[in-house]
C-alpha cells in the first residue's frame, strides 16, 4: 500500500515494486494496471515511456519519500527526468495523482509492496540463449556441408551474418592491427555470442508477450 501521510489518503492499494532488472527494464510496456494500481521504482531518478501506447502518471520522490514532481499524464515515447534529489519514482494510471489530490511536497510511504518475480522471464531468456547457441552450431554444420559450387547460398549466409563479420573485423583492428590472421580466433566466440544474444532477445520478447496475453496481476507467470 502507498499512503499519503500529509493528506491521510491512500494513493495505491495494490502496488508492485520493480526491484529486479527485468521488471525495471519492462516497466509498463505492453501492460495495463490490471490487478495492481501502482508500480514503485526504488533508487531511480528518471524513467522512459518508450514503446508504451498510453500515458501514465509519475510521482518523483526524494530520499524521504516526499513528492518532488508530478506528471499526471506522461505521454509515451518520452524520457522523464526527475528533479535534483529524486531517488524513486511511482508510476500510476493517468490522472490518478490529480484525482487523489497528490501535491508537491506531500509525504508518502509504502508498505507490503508486492515484488514482481522474474522467474518465467529468466527461464525464457536462458532458453533463448541456449536455442541461439544451438542455431549457431547448426549454421556452422550446414555451412560445412554446402558444396563449393553453392556460391549463392554462401553469399546469402555472408549477408545474413554481416554484423558478425563487422564485429570480428573491429576486434581484429583493436587487438591485432598488424596481424589480421590472428583475428580468426574471434570468429567462433563472436558467432556463438551473436546467436546467443539474438536468442536471448527473442526470449525476452516472448516473456513480455506471454505476460501480456495472460494478463497476470502484476506477476511473472511460472
C-alpha positions, 0 to 999 in steps of 0.5 A: 500500500502507498499512503499519503501521510500529509493528506491521510489518503491512500494513493495505491492499494495494490502496488508492485515494486520493480526491484529486479532488472527485468521488471525495471527494464519492462516497466509498463510496456505492453501492460495495463494496471490490471490487478495492481494500481501502482508500480514503485521504482526504488533508487531511480531518478528518471524513467522512459515511456518508450514503446508504451501506447498510453500515458501514465502518471509519475510521482518523483520522490526524494530520499524521504519519500516526499513528492518532488514532481508530478506528471499526471499524464506522461505521454509515451515515447518520452524520457522523464527526468526527475528533479535534483534529489529524486531517488524513486519514482511511482508510476500510476494510471493517468490522472490518478495523482490529480484525482487523489489530490497528490501535491508537491511536497506531500509525504508518502510511504509504502508498505507490503509492496508486492515484488514482481518475480522474474522467474518465467522471464529468466527461464525464457531468456536462458532458453533463448540463449541456449536455442541461439547457441544451438542455431549457431552450431547448426549454421556452422554444420550446414555451412560445412556441408554446402558444396563449393559450387553453392556460391549463392547460398554462401553469399546469402549466409555472408549477408545474413551474418554481416554484423558478425563479420563487422564485429570480428573485423573491429576486434581484429583492428583493436587487438591485432592491427598488424596481424589480421590472421590472428583475428580468426580466433574471434570468429567462433566466440563472436558467432556463438555470442551473436546467436546467443544474444539474438536468442536471448532477445527473442526470449525476452520478447516472448516473456513480455508477450506471454505476460501480456496475453495472460494478463497476470496481476502484476506477476511473472507467470511460472 
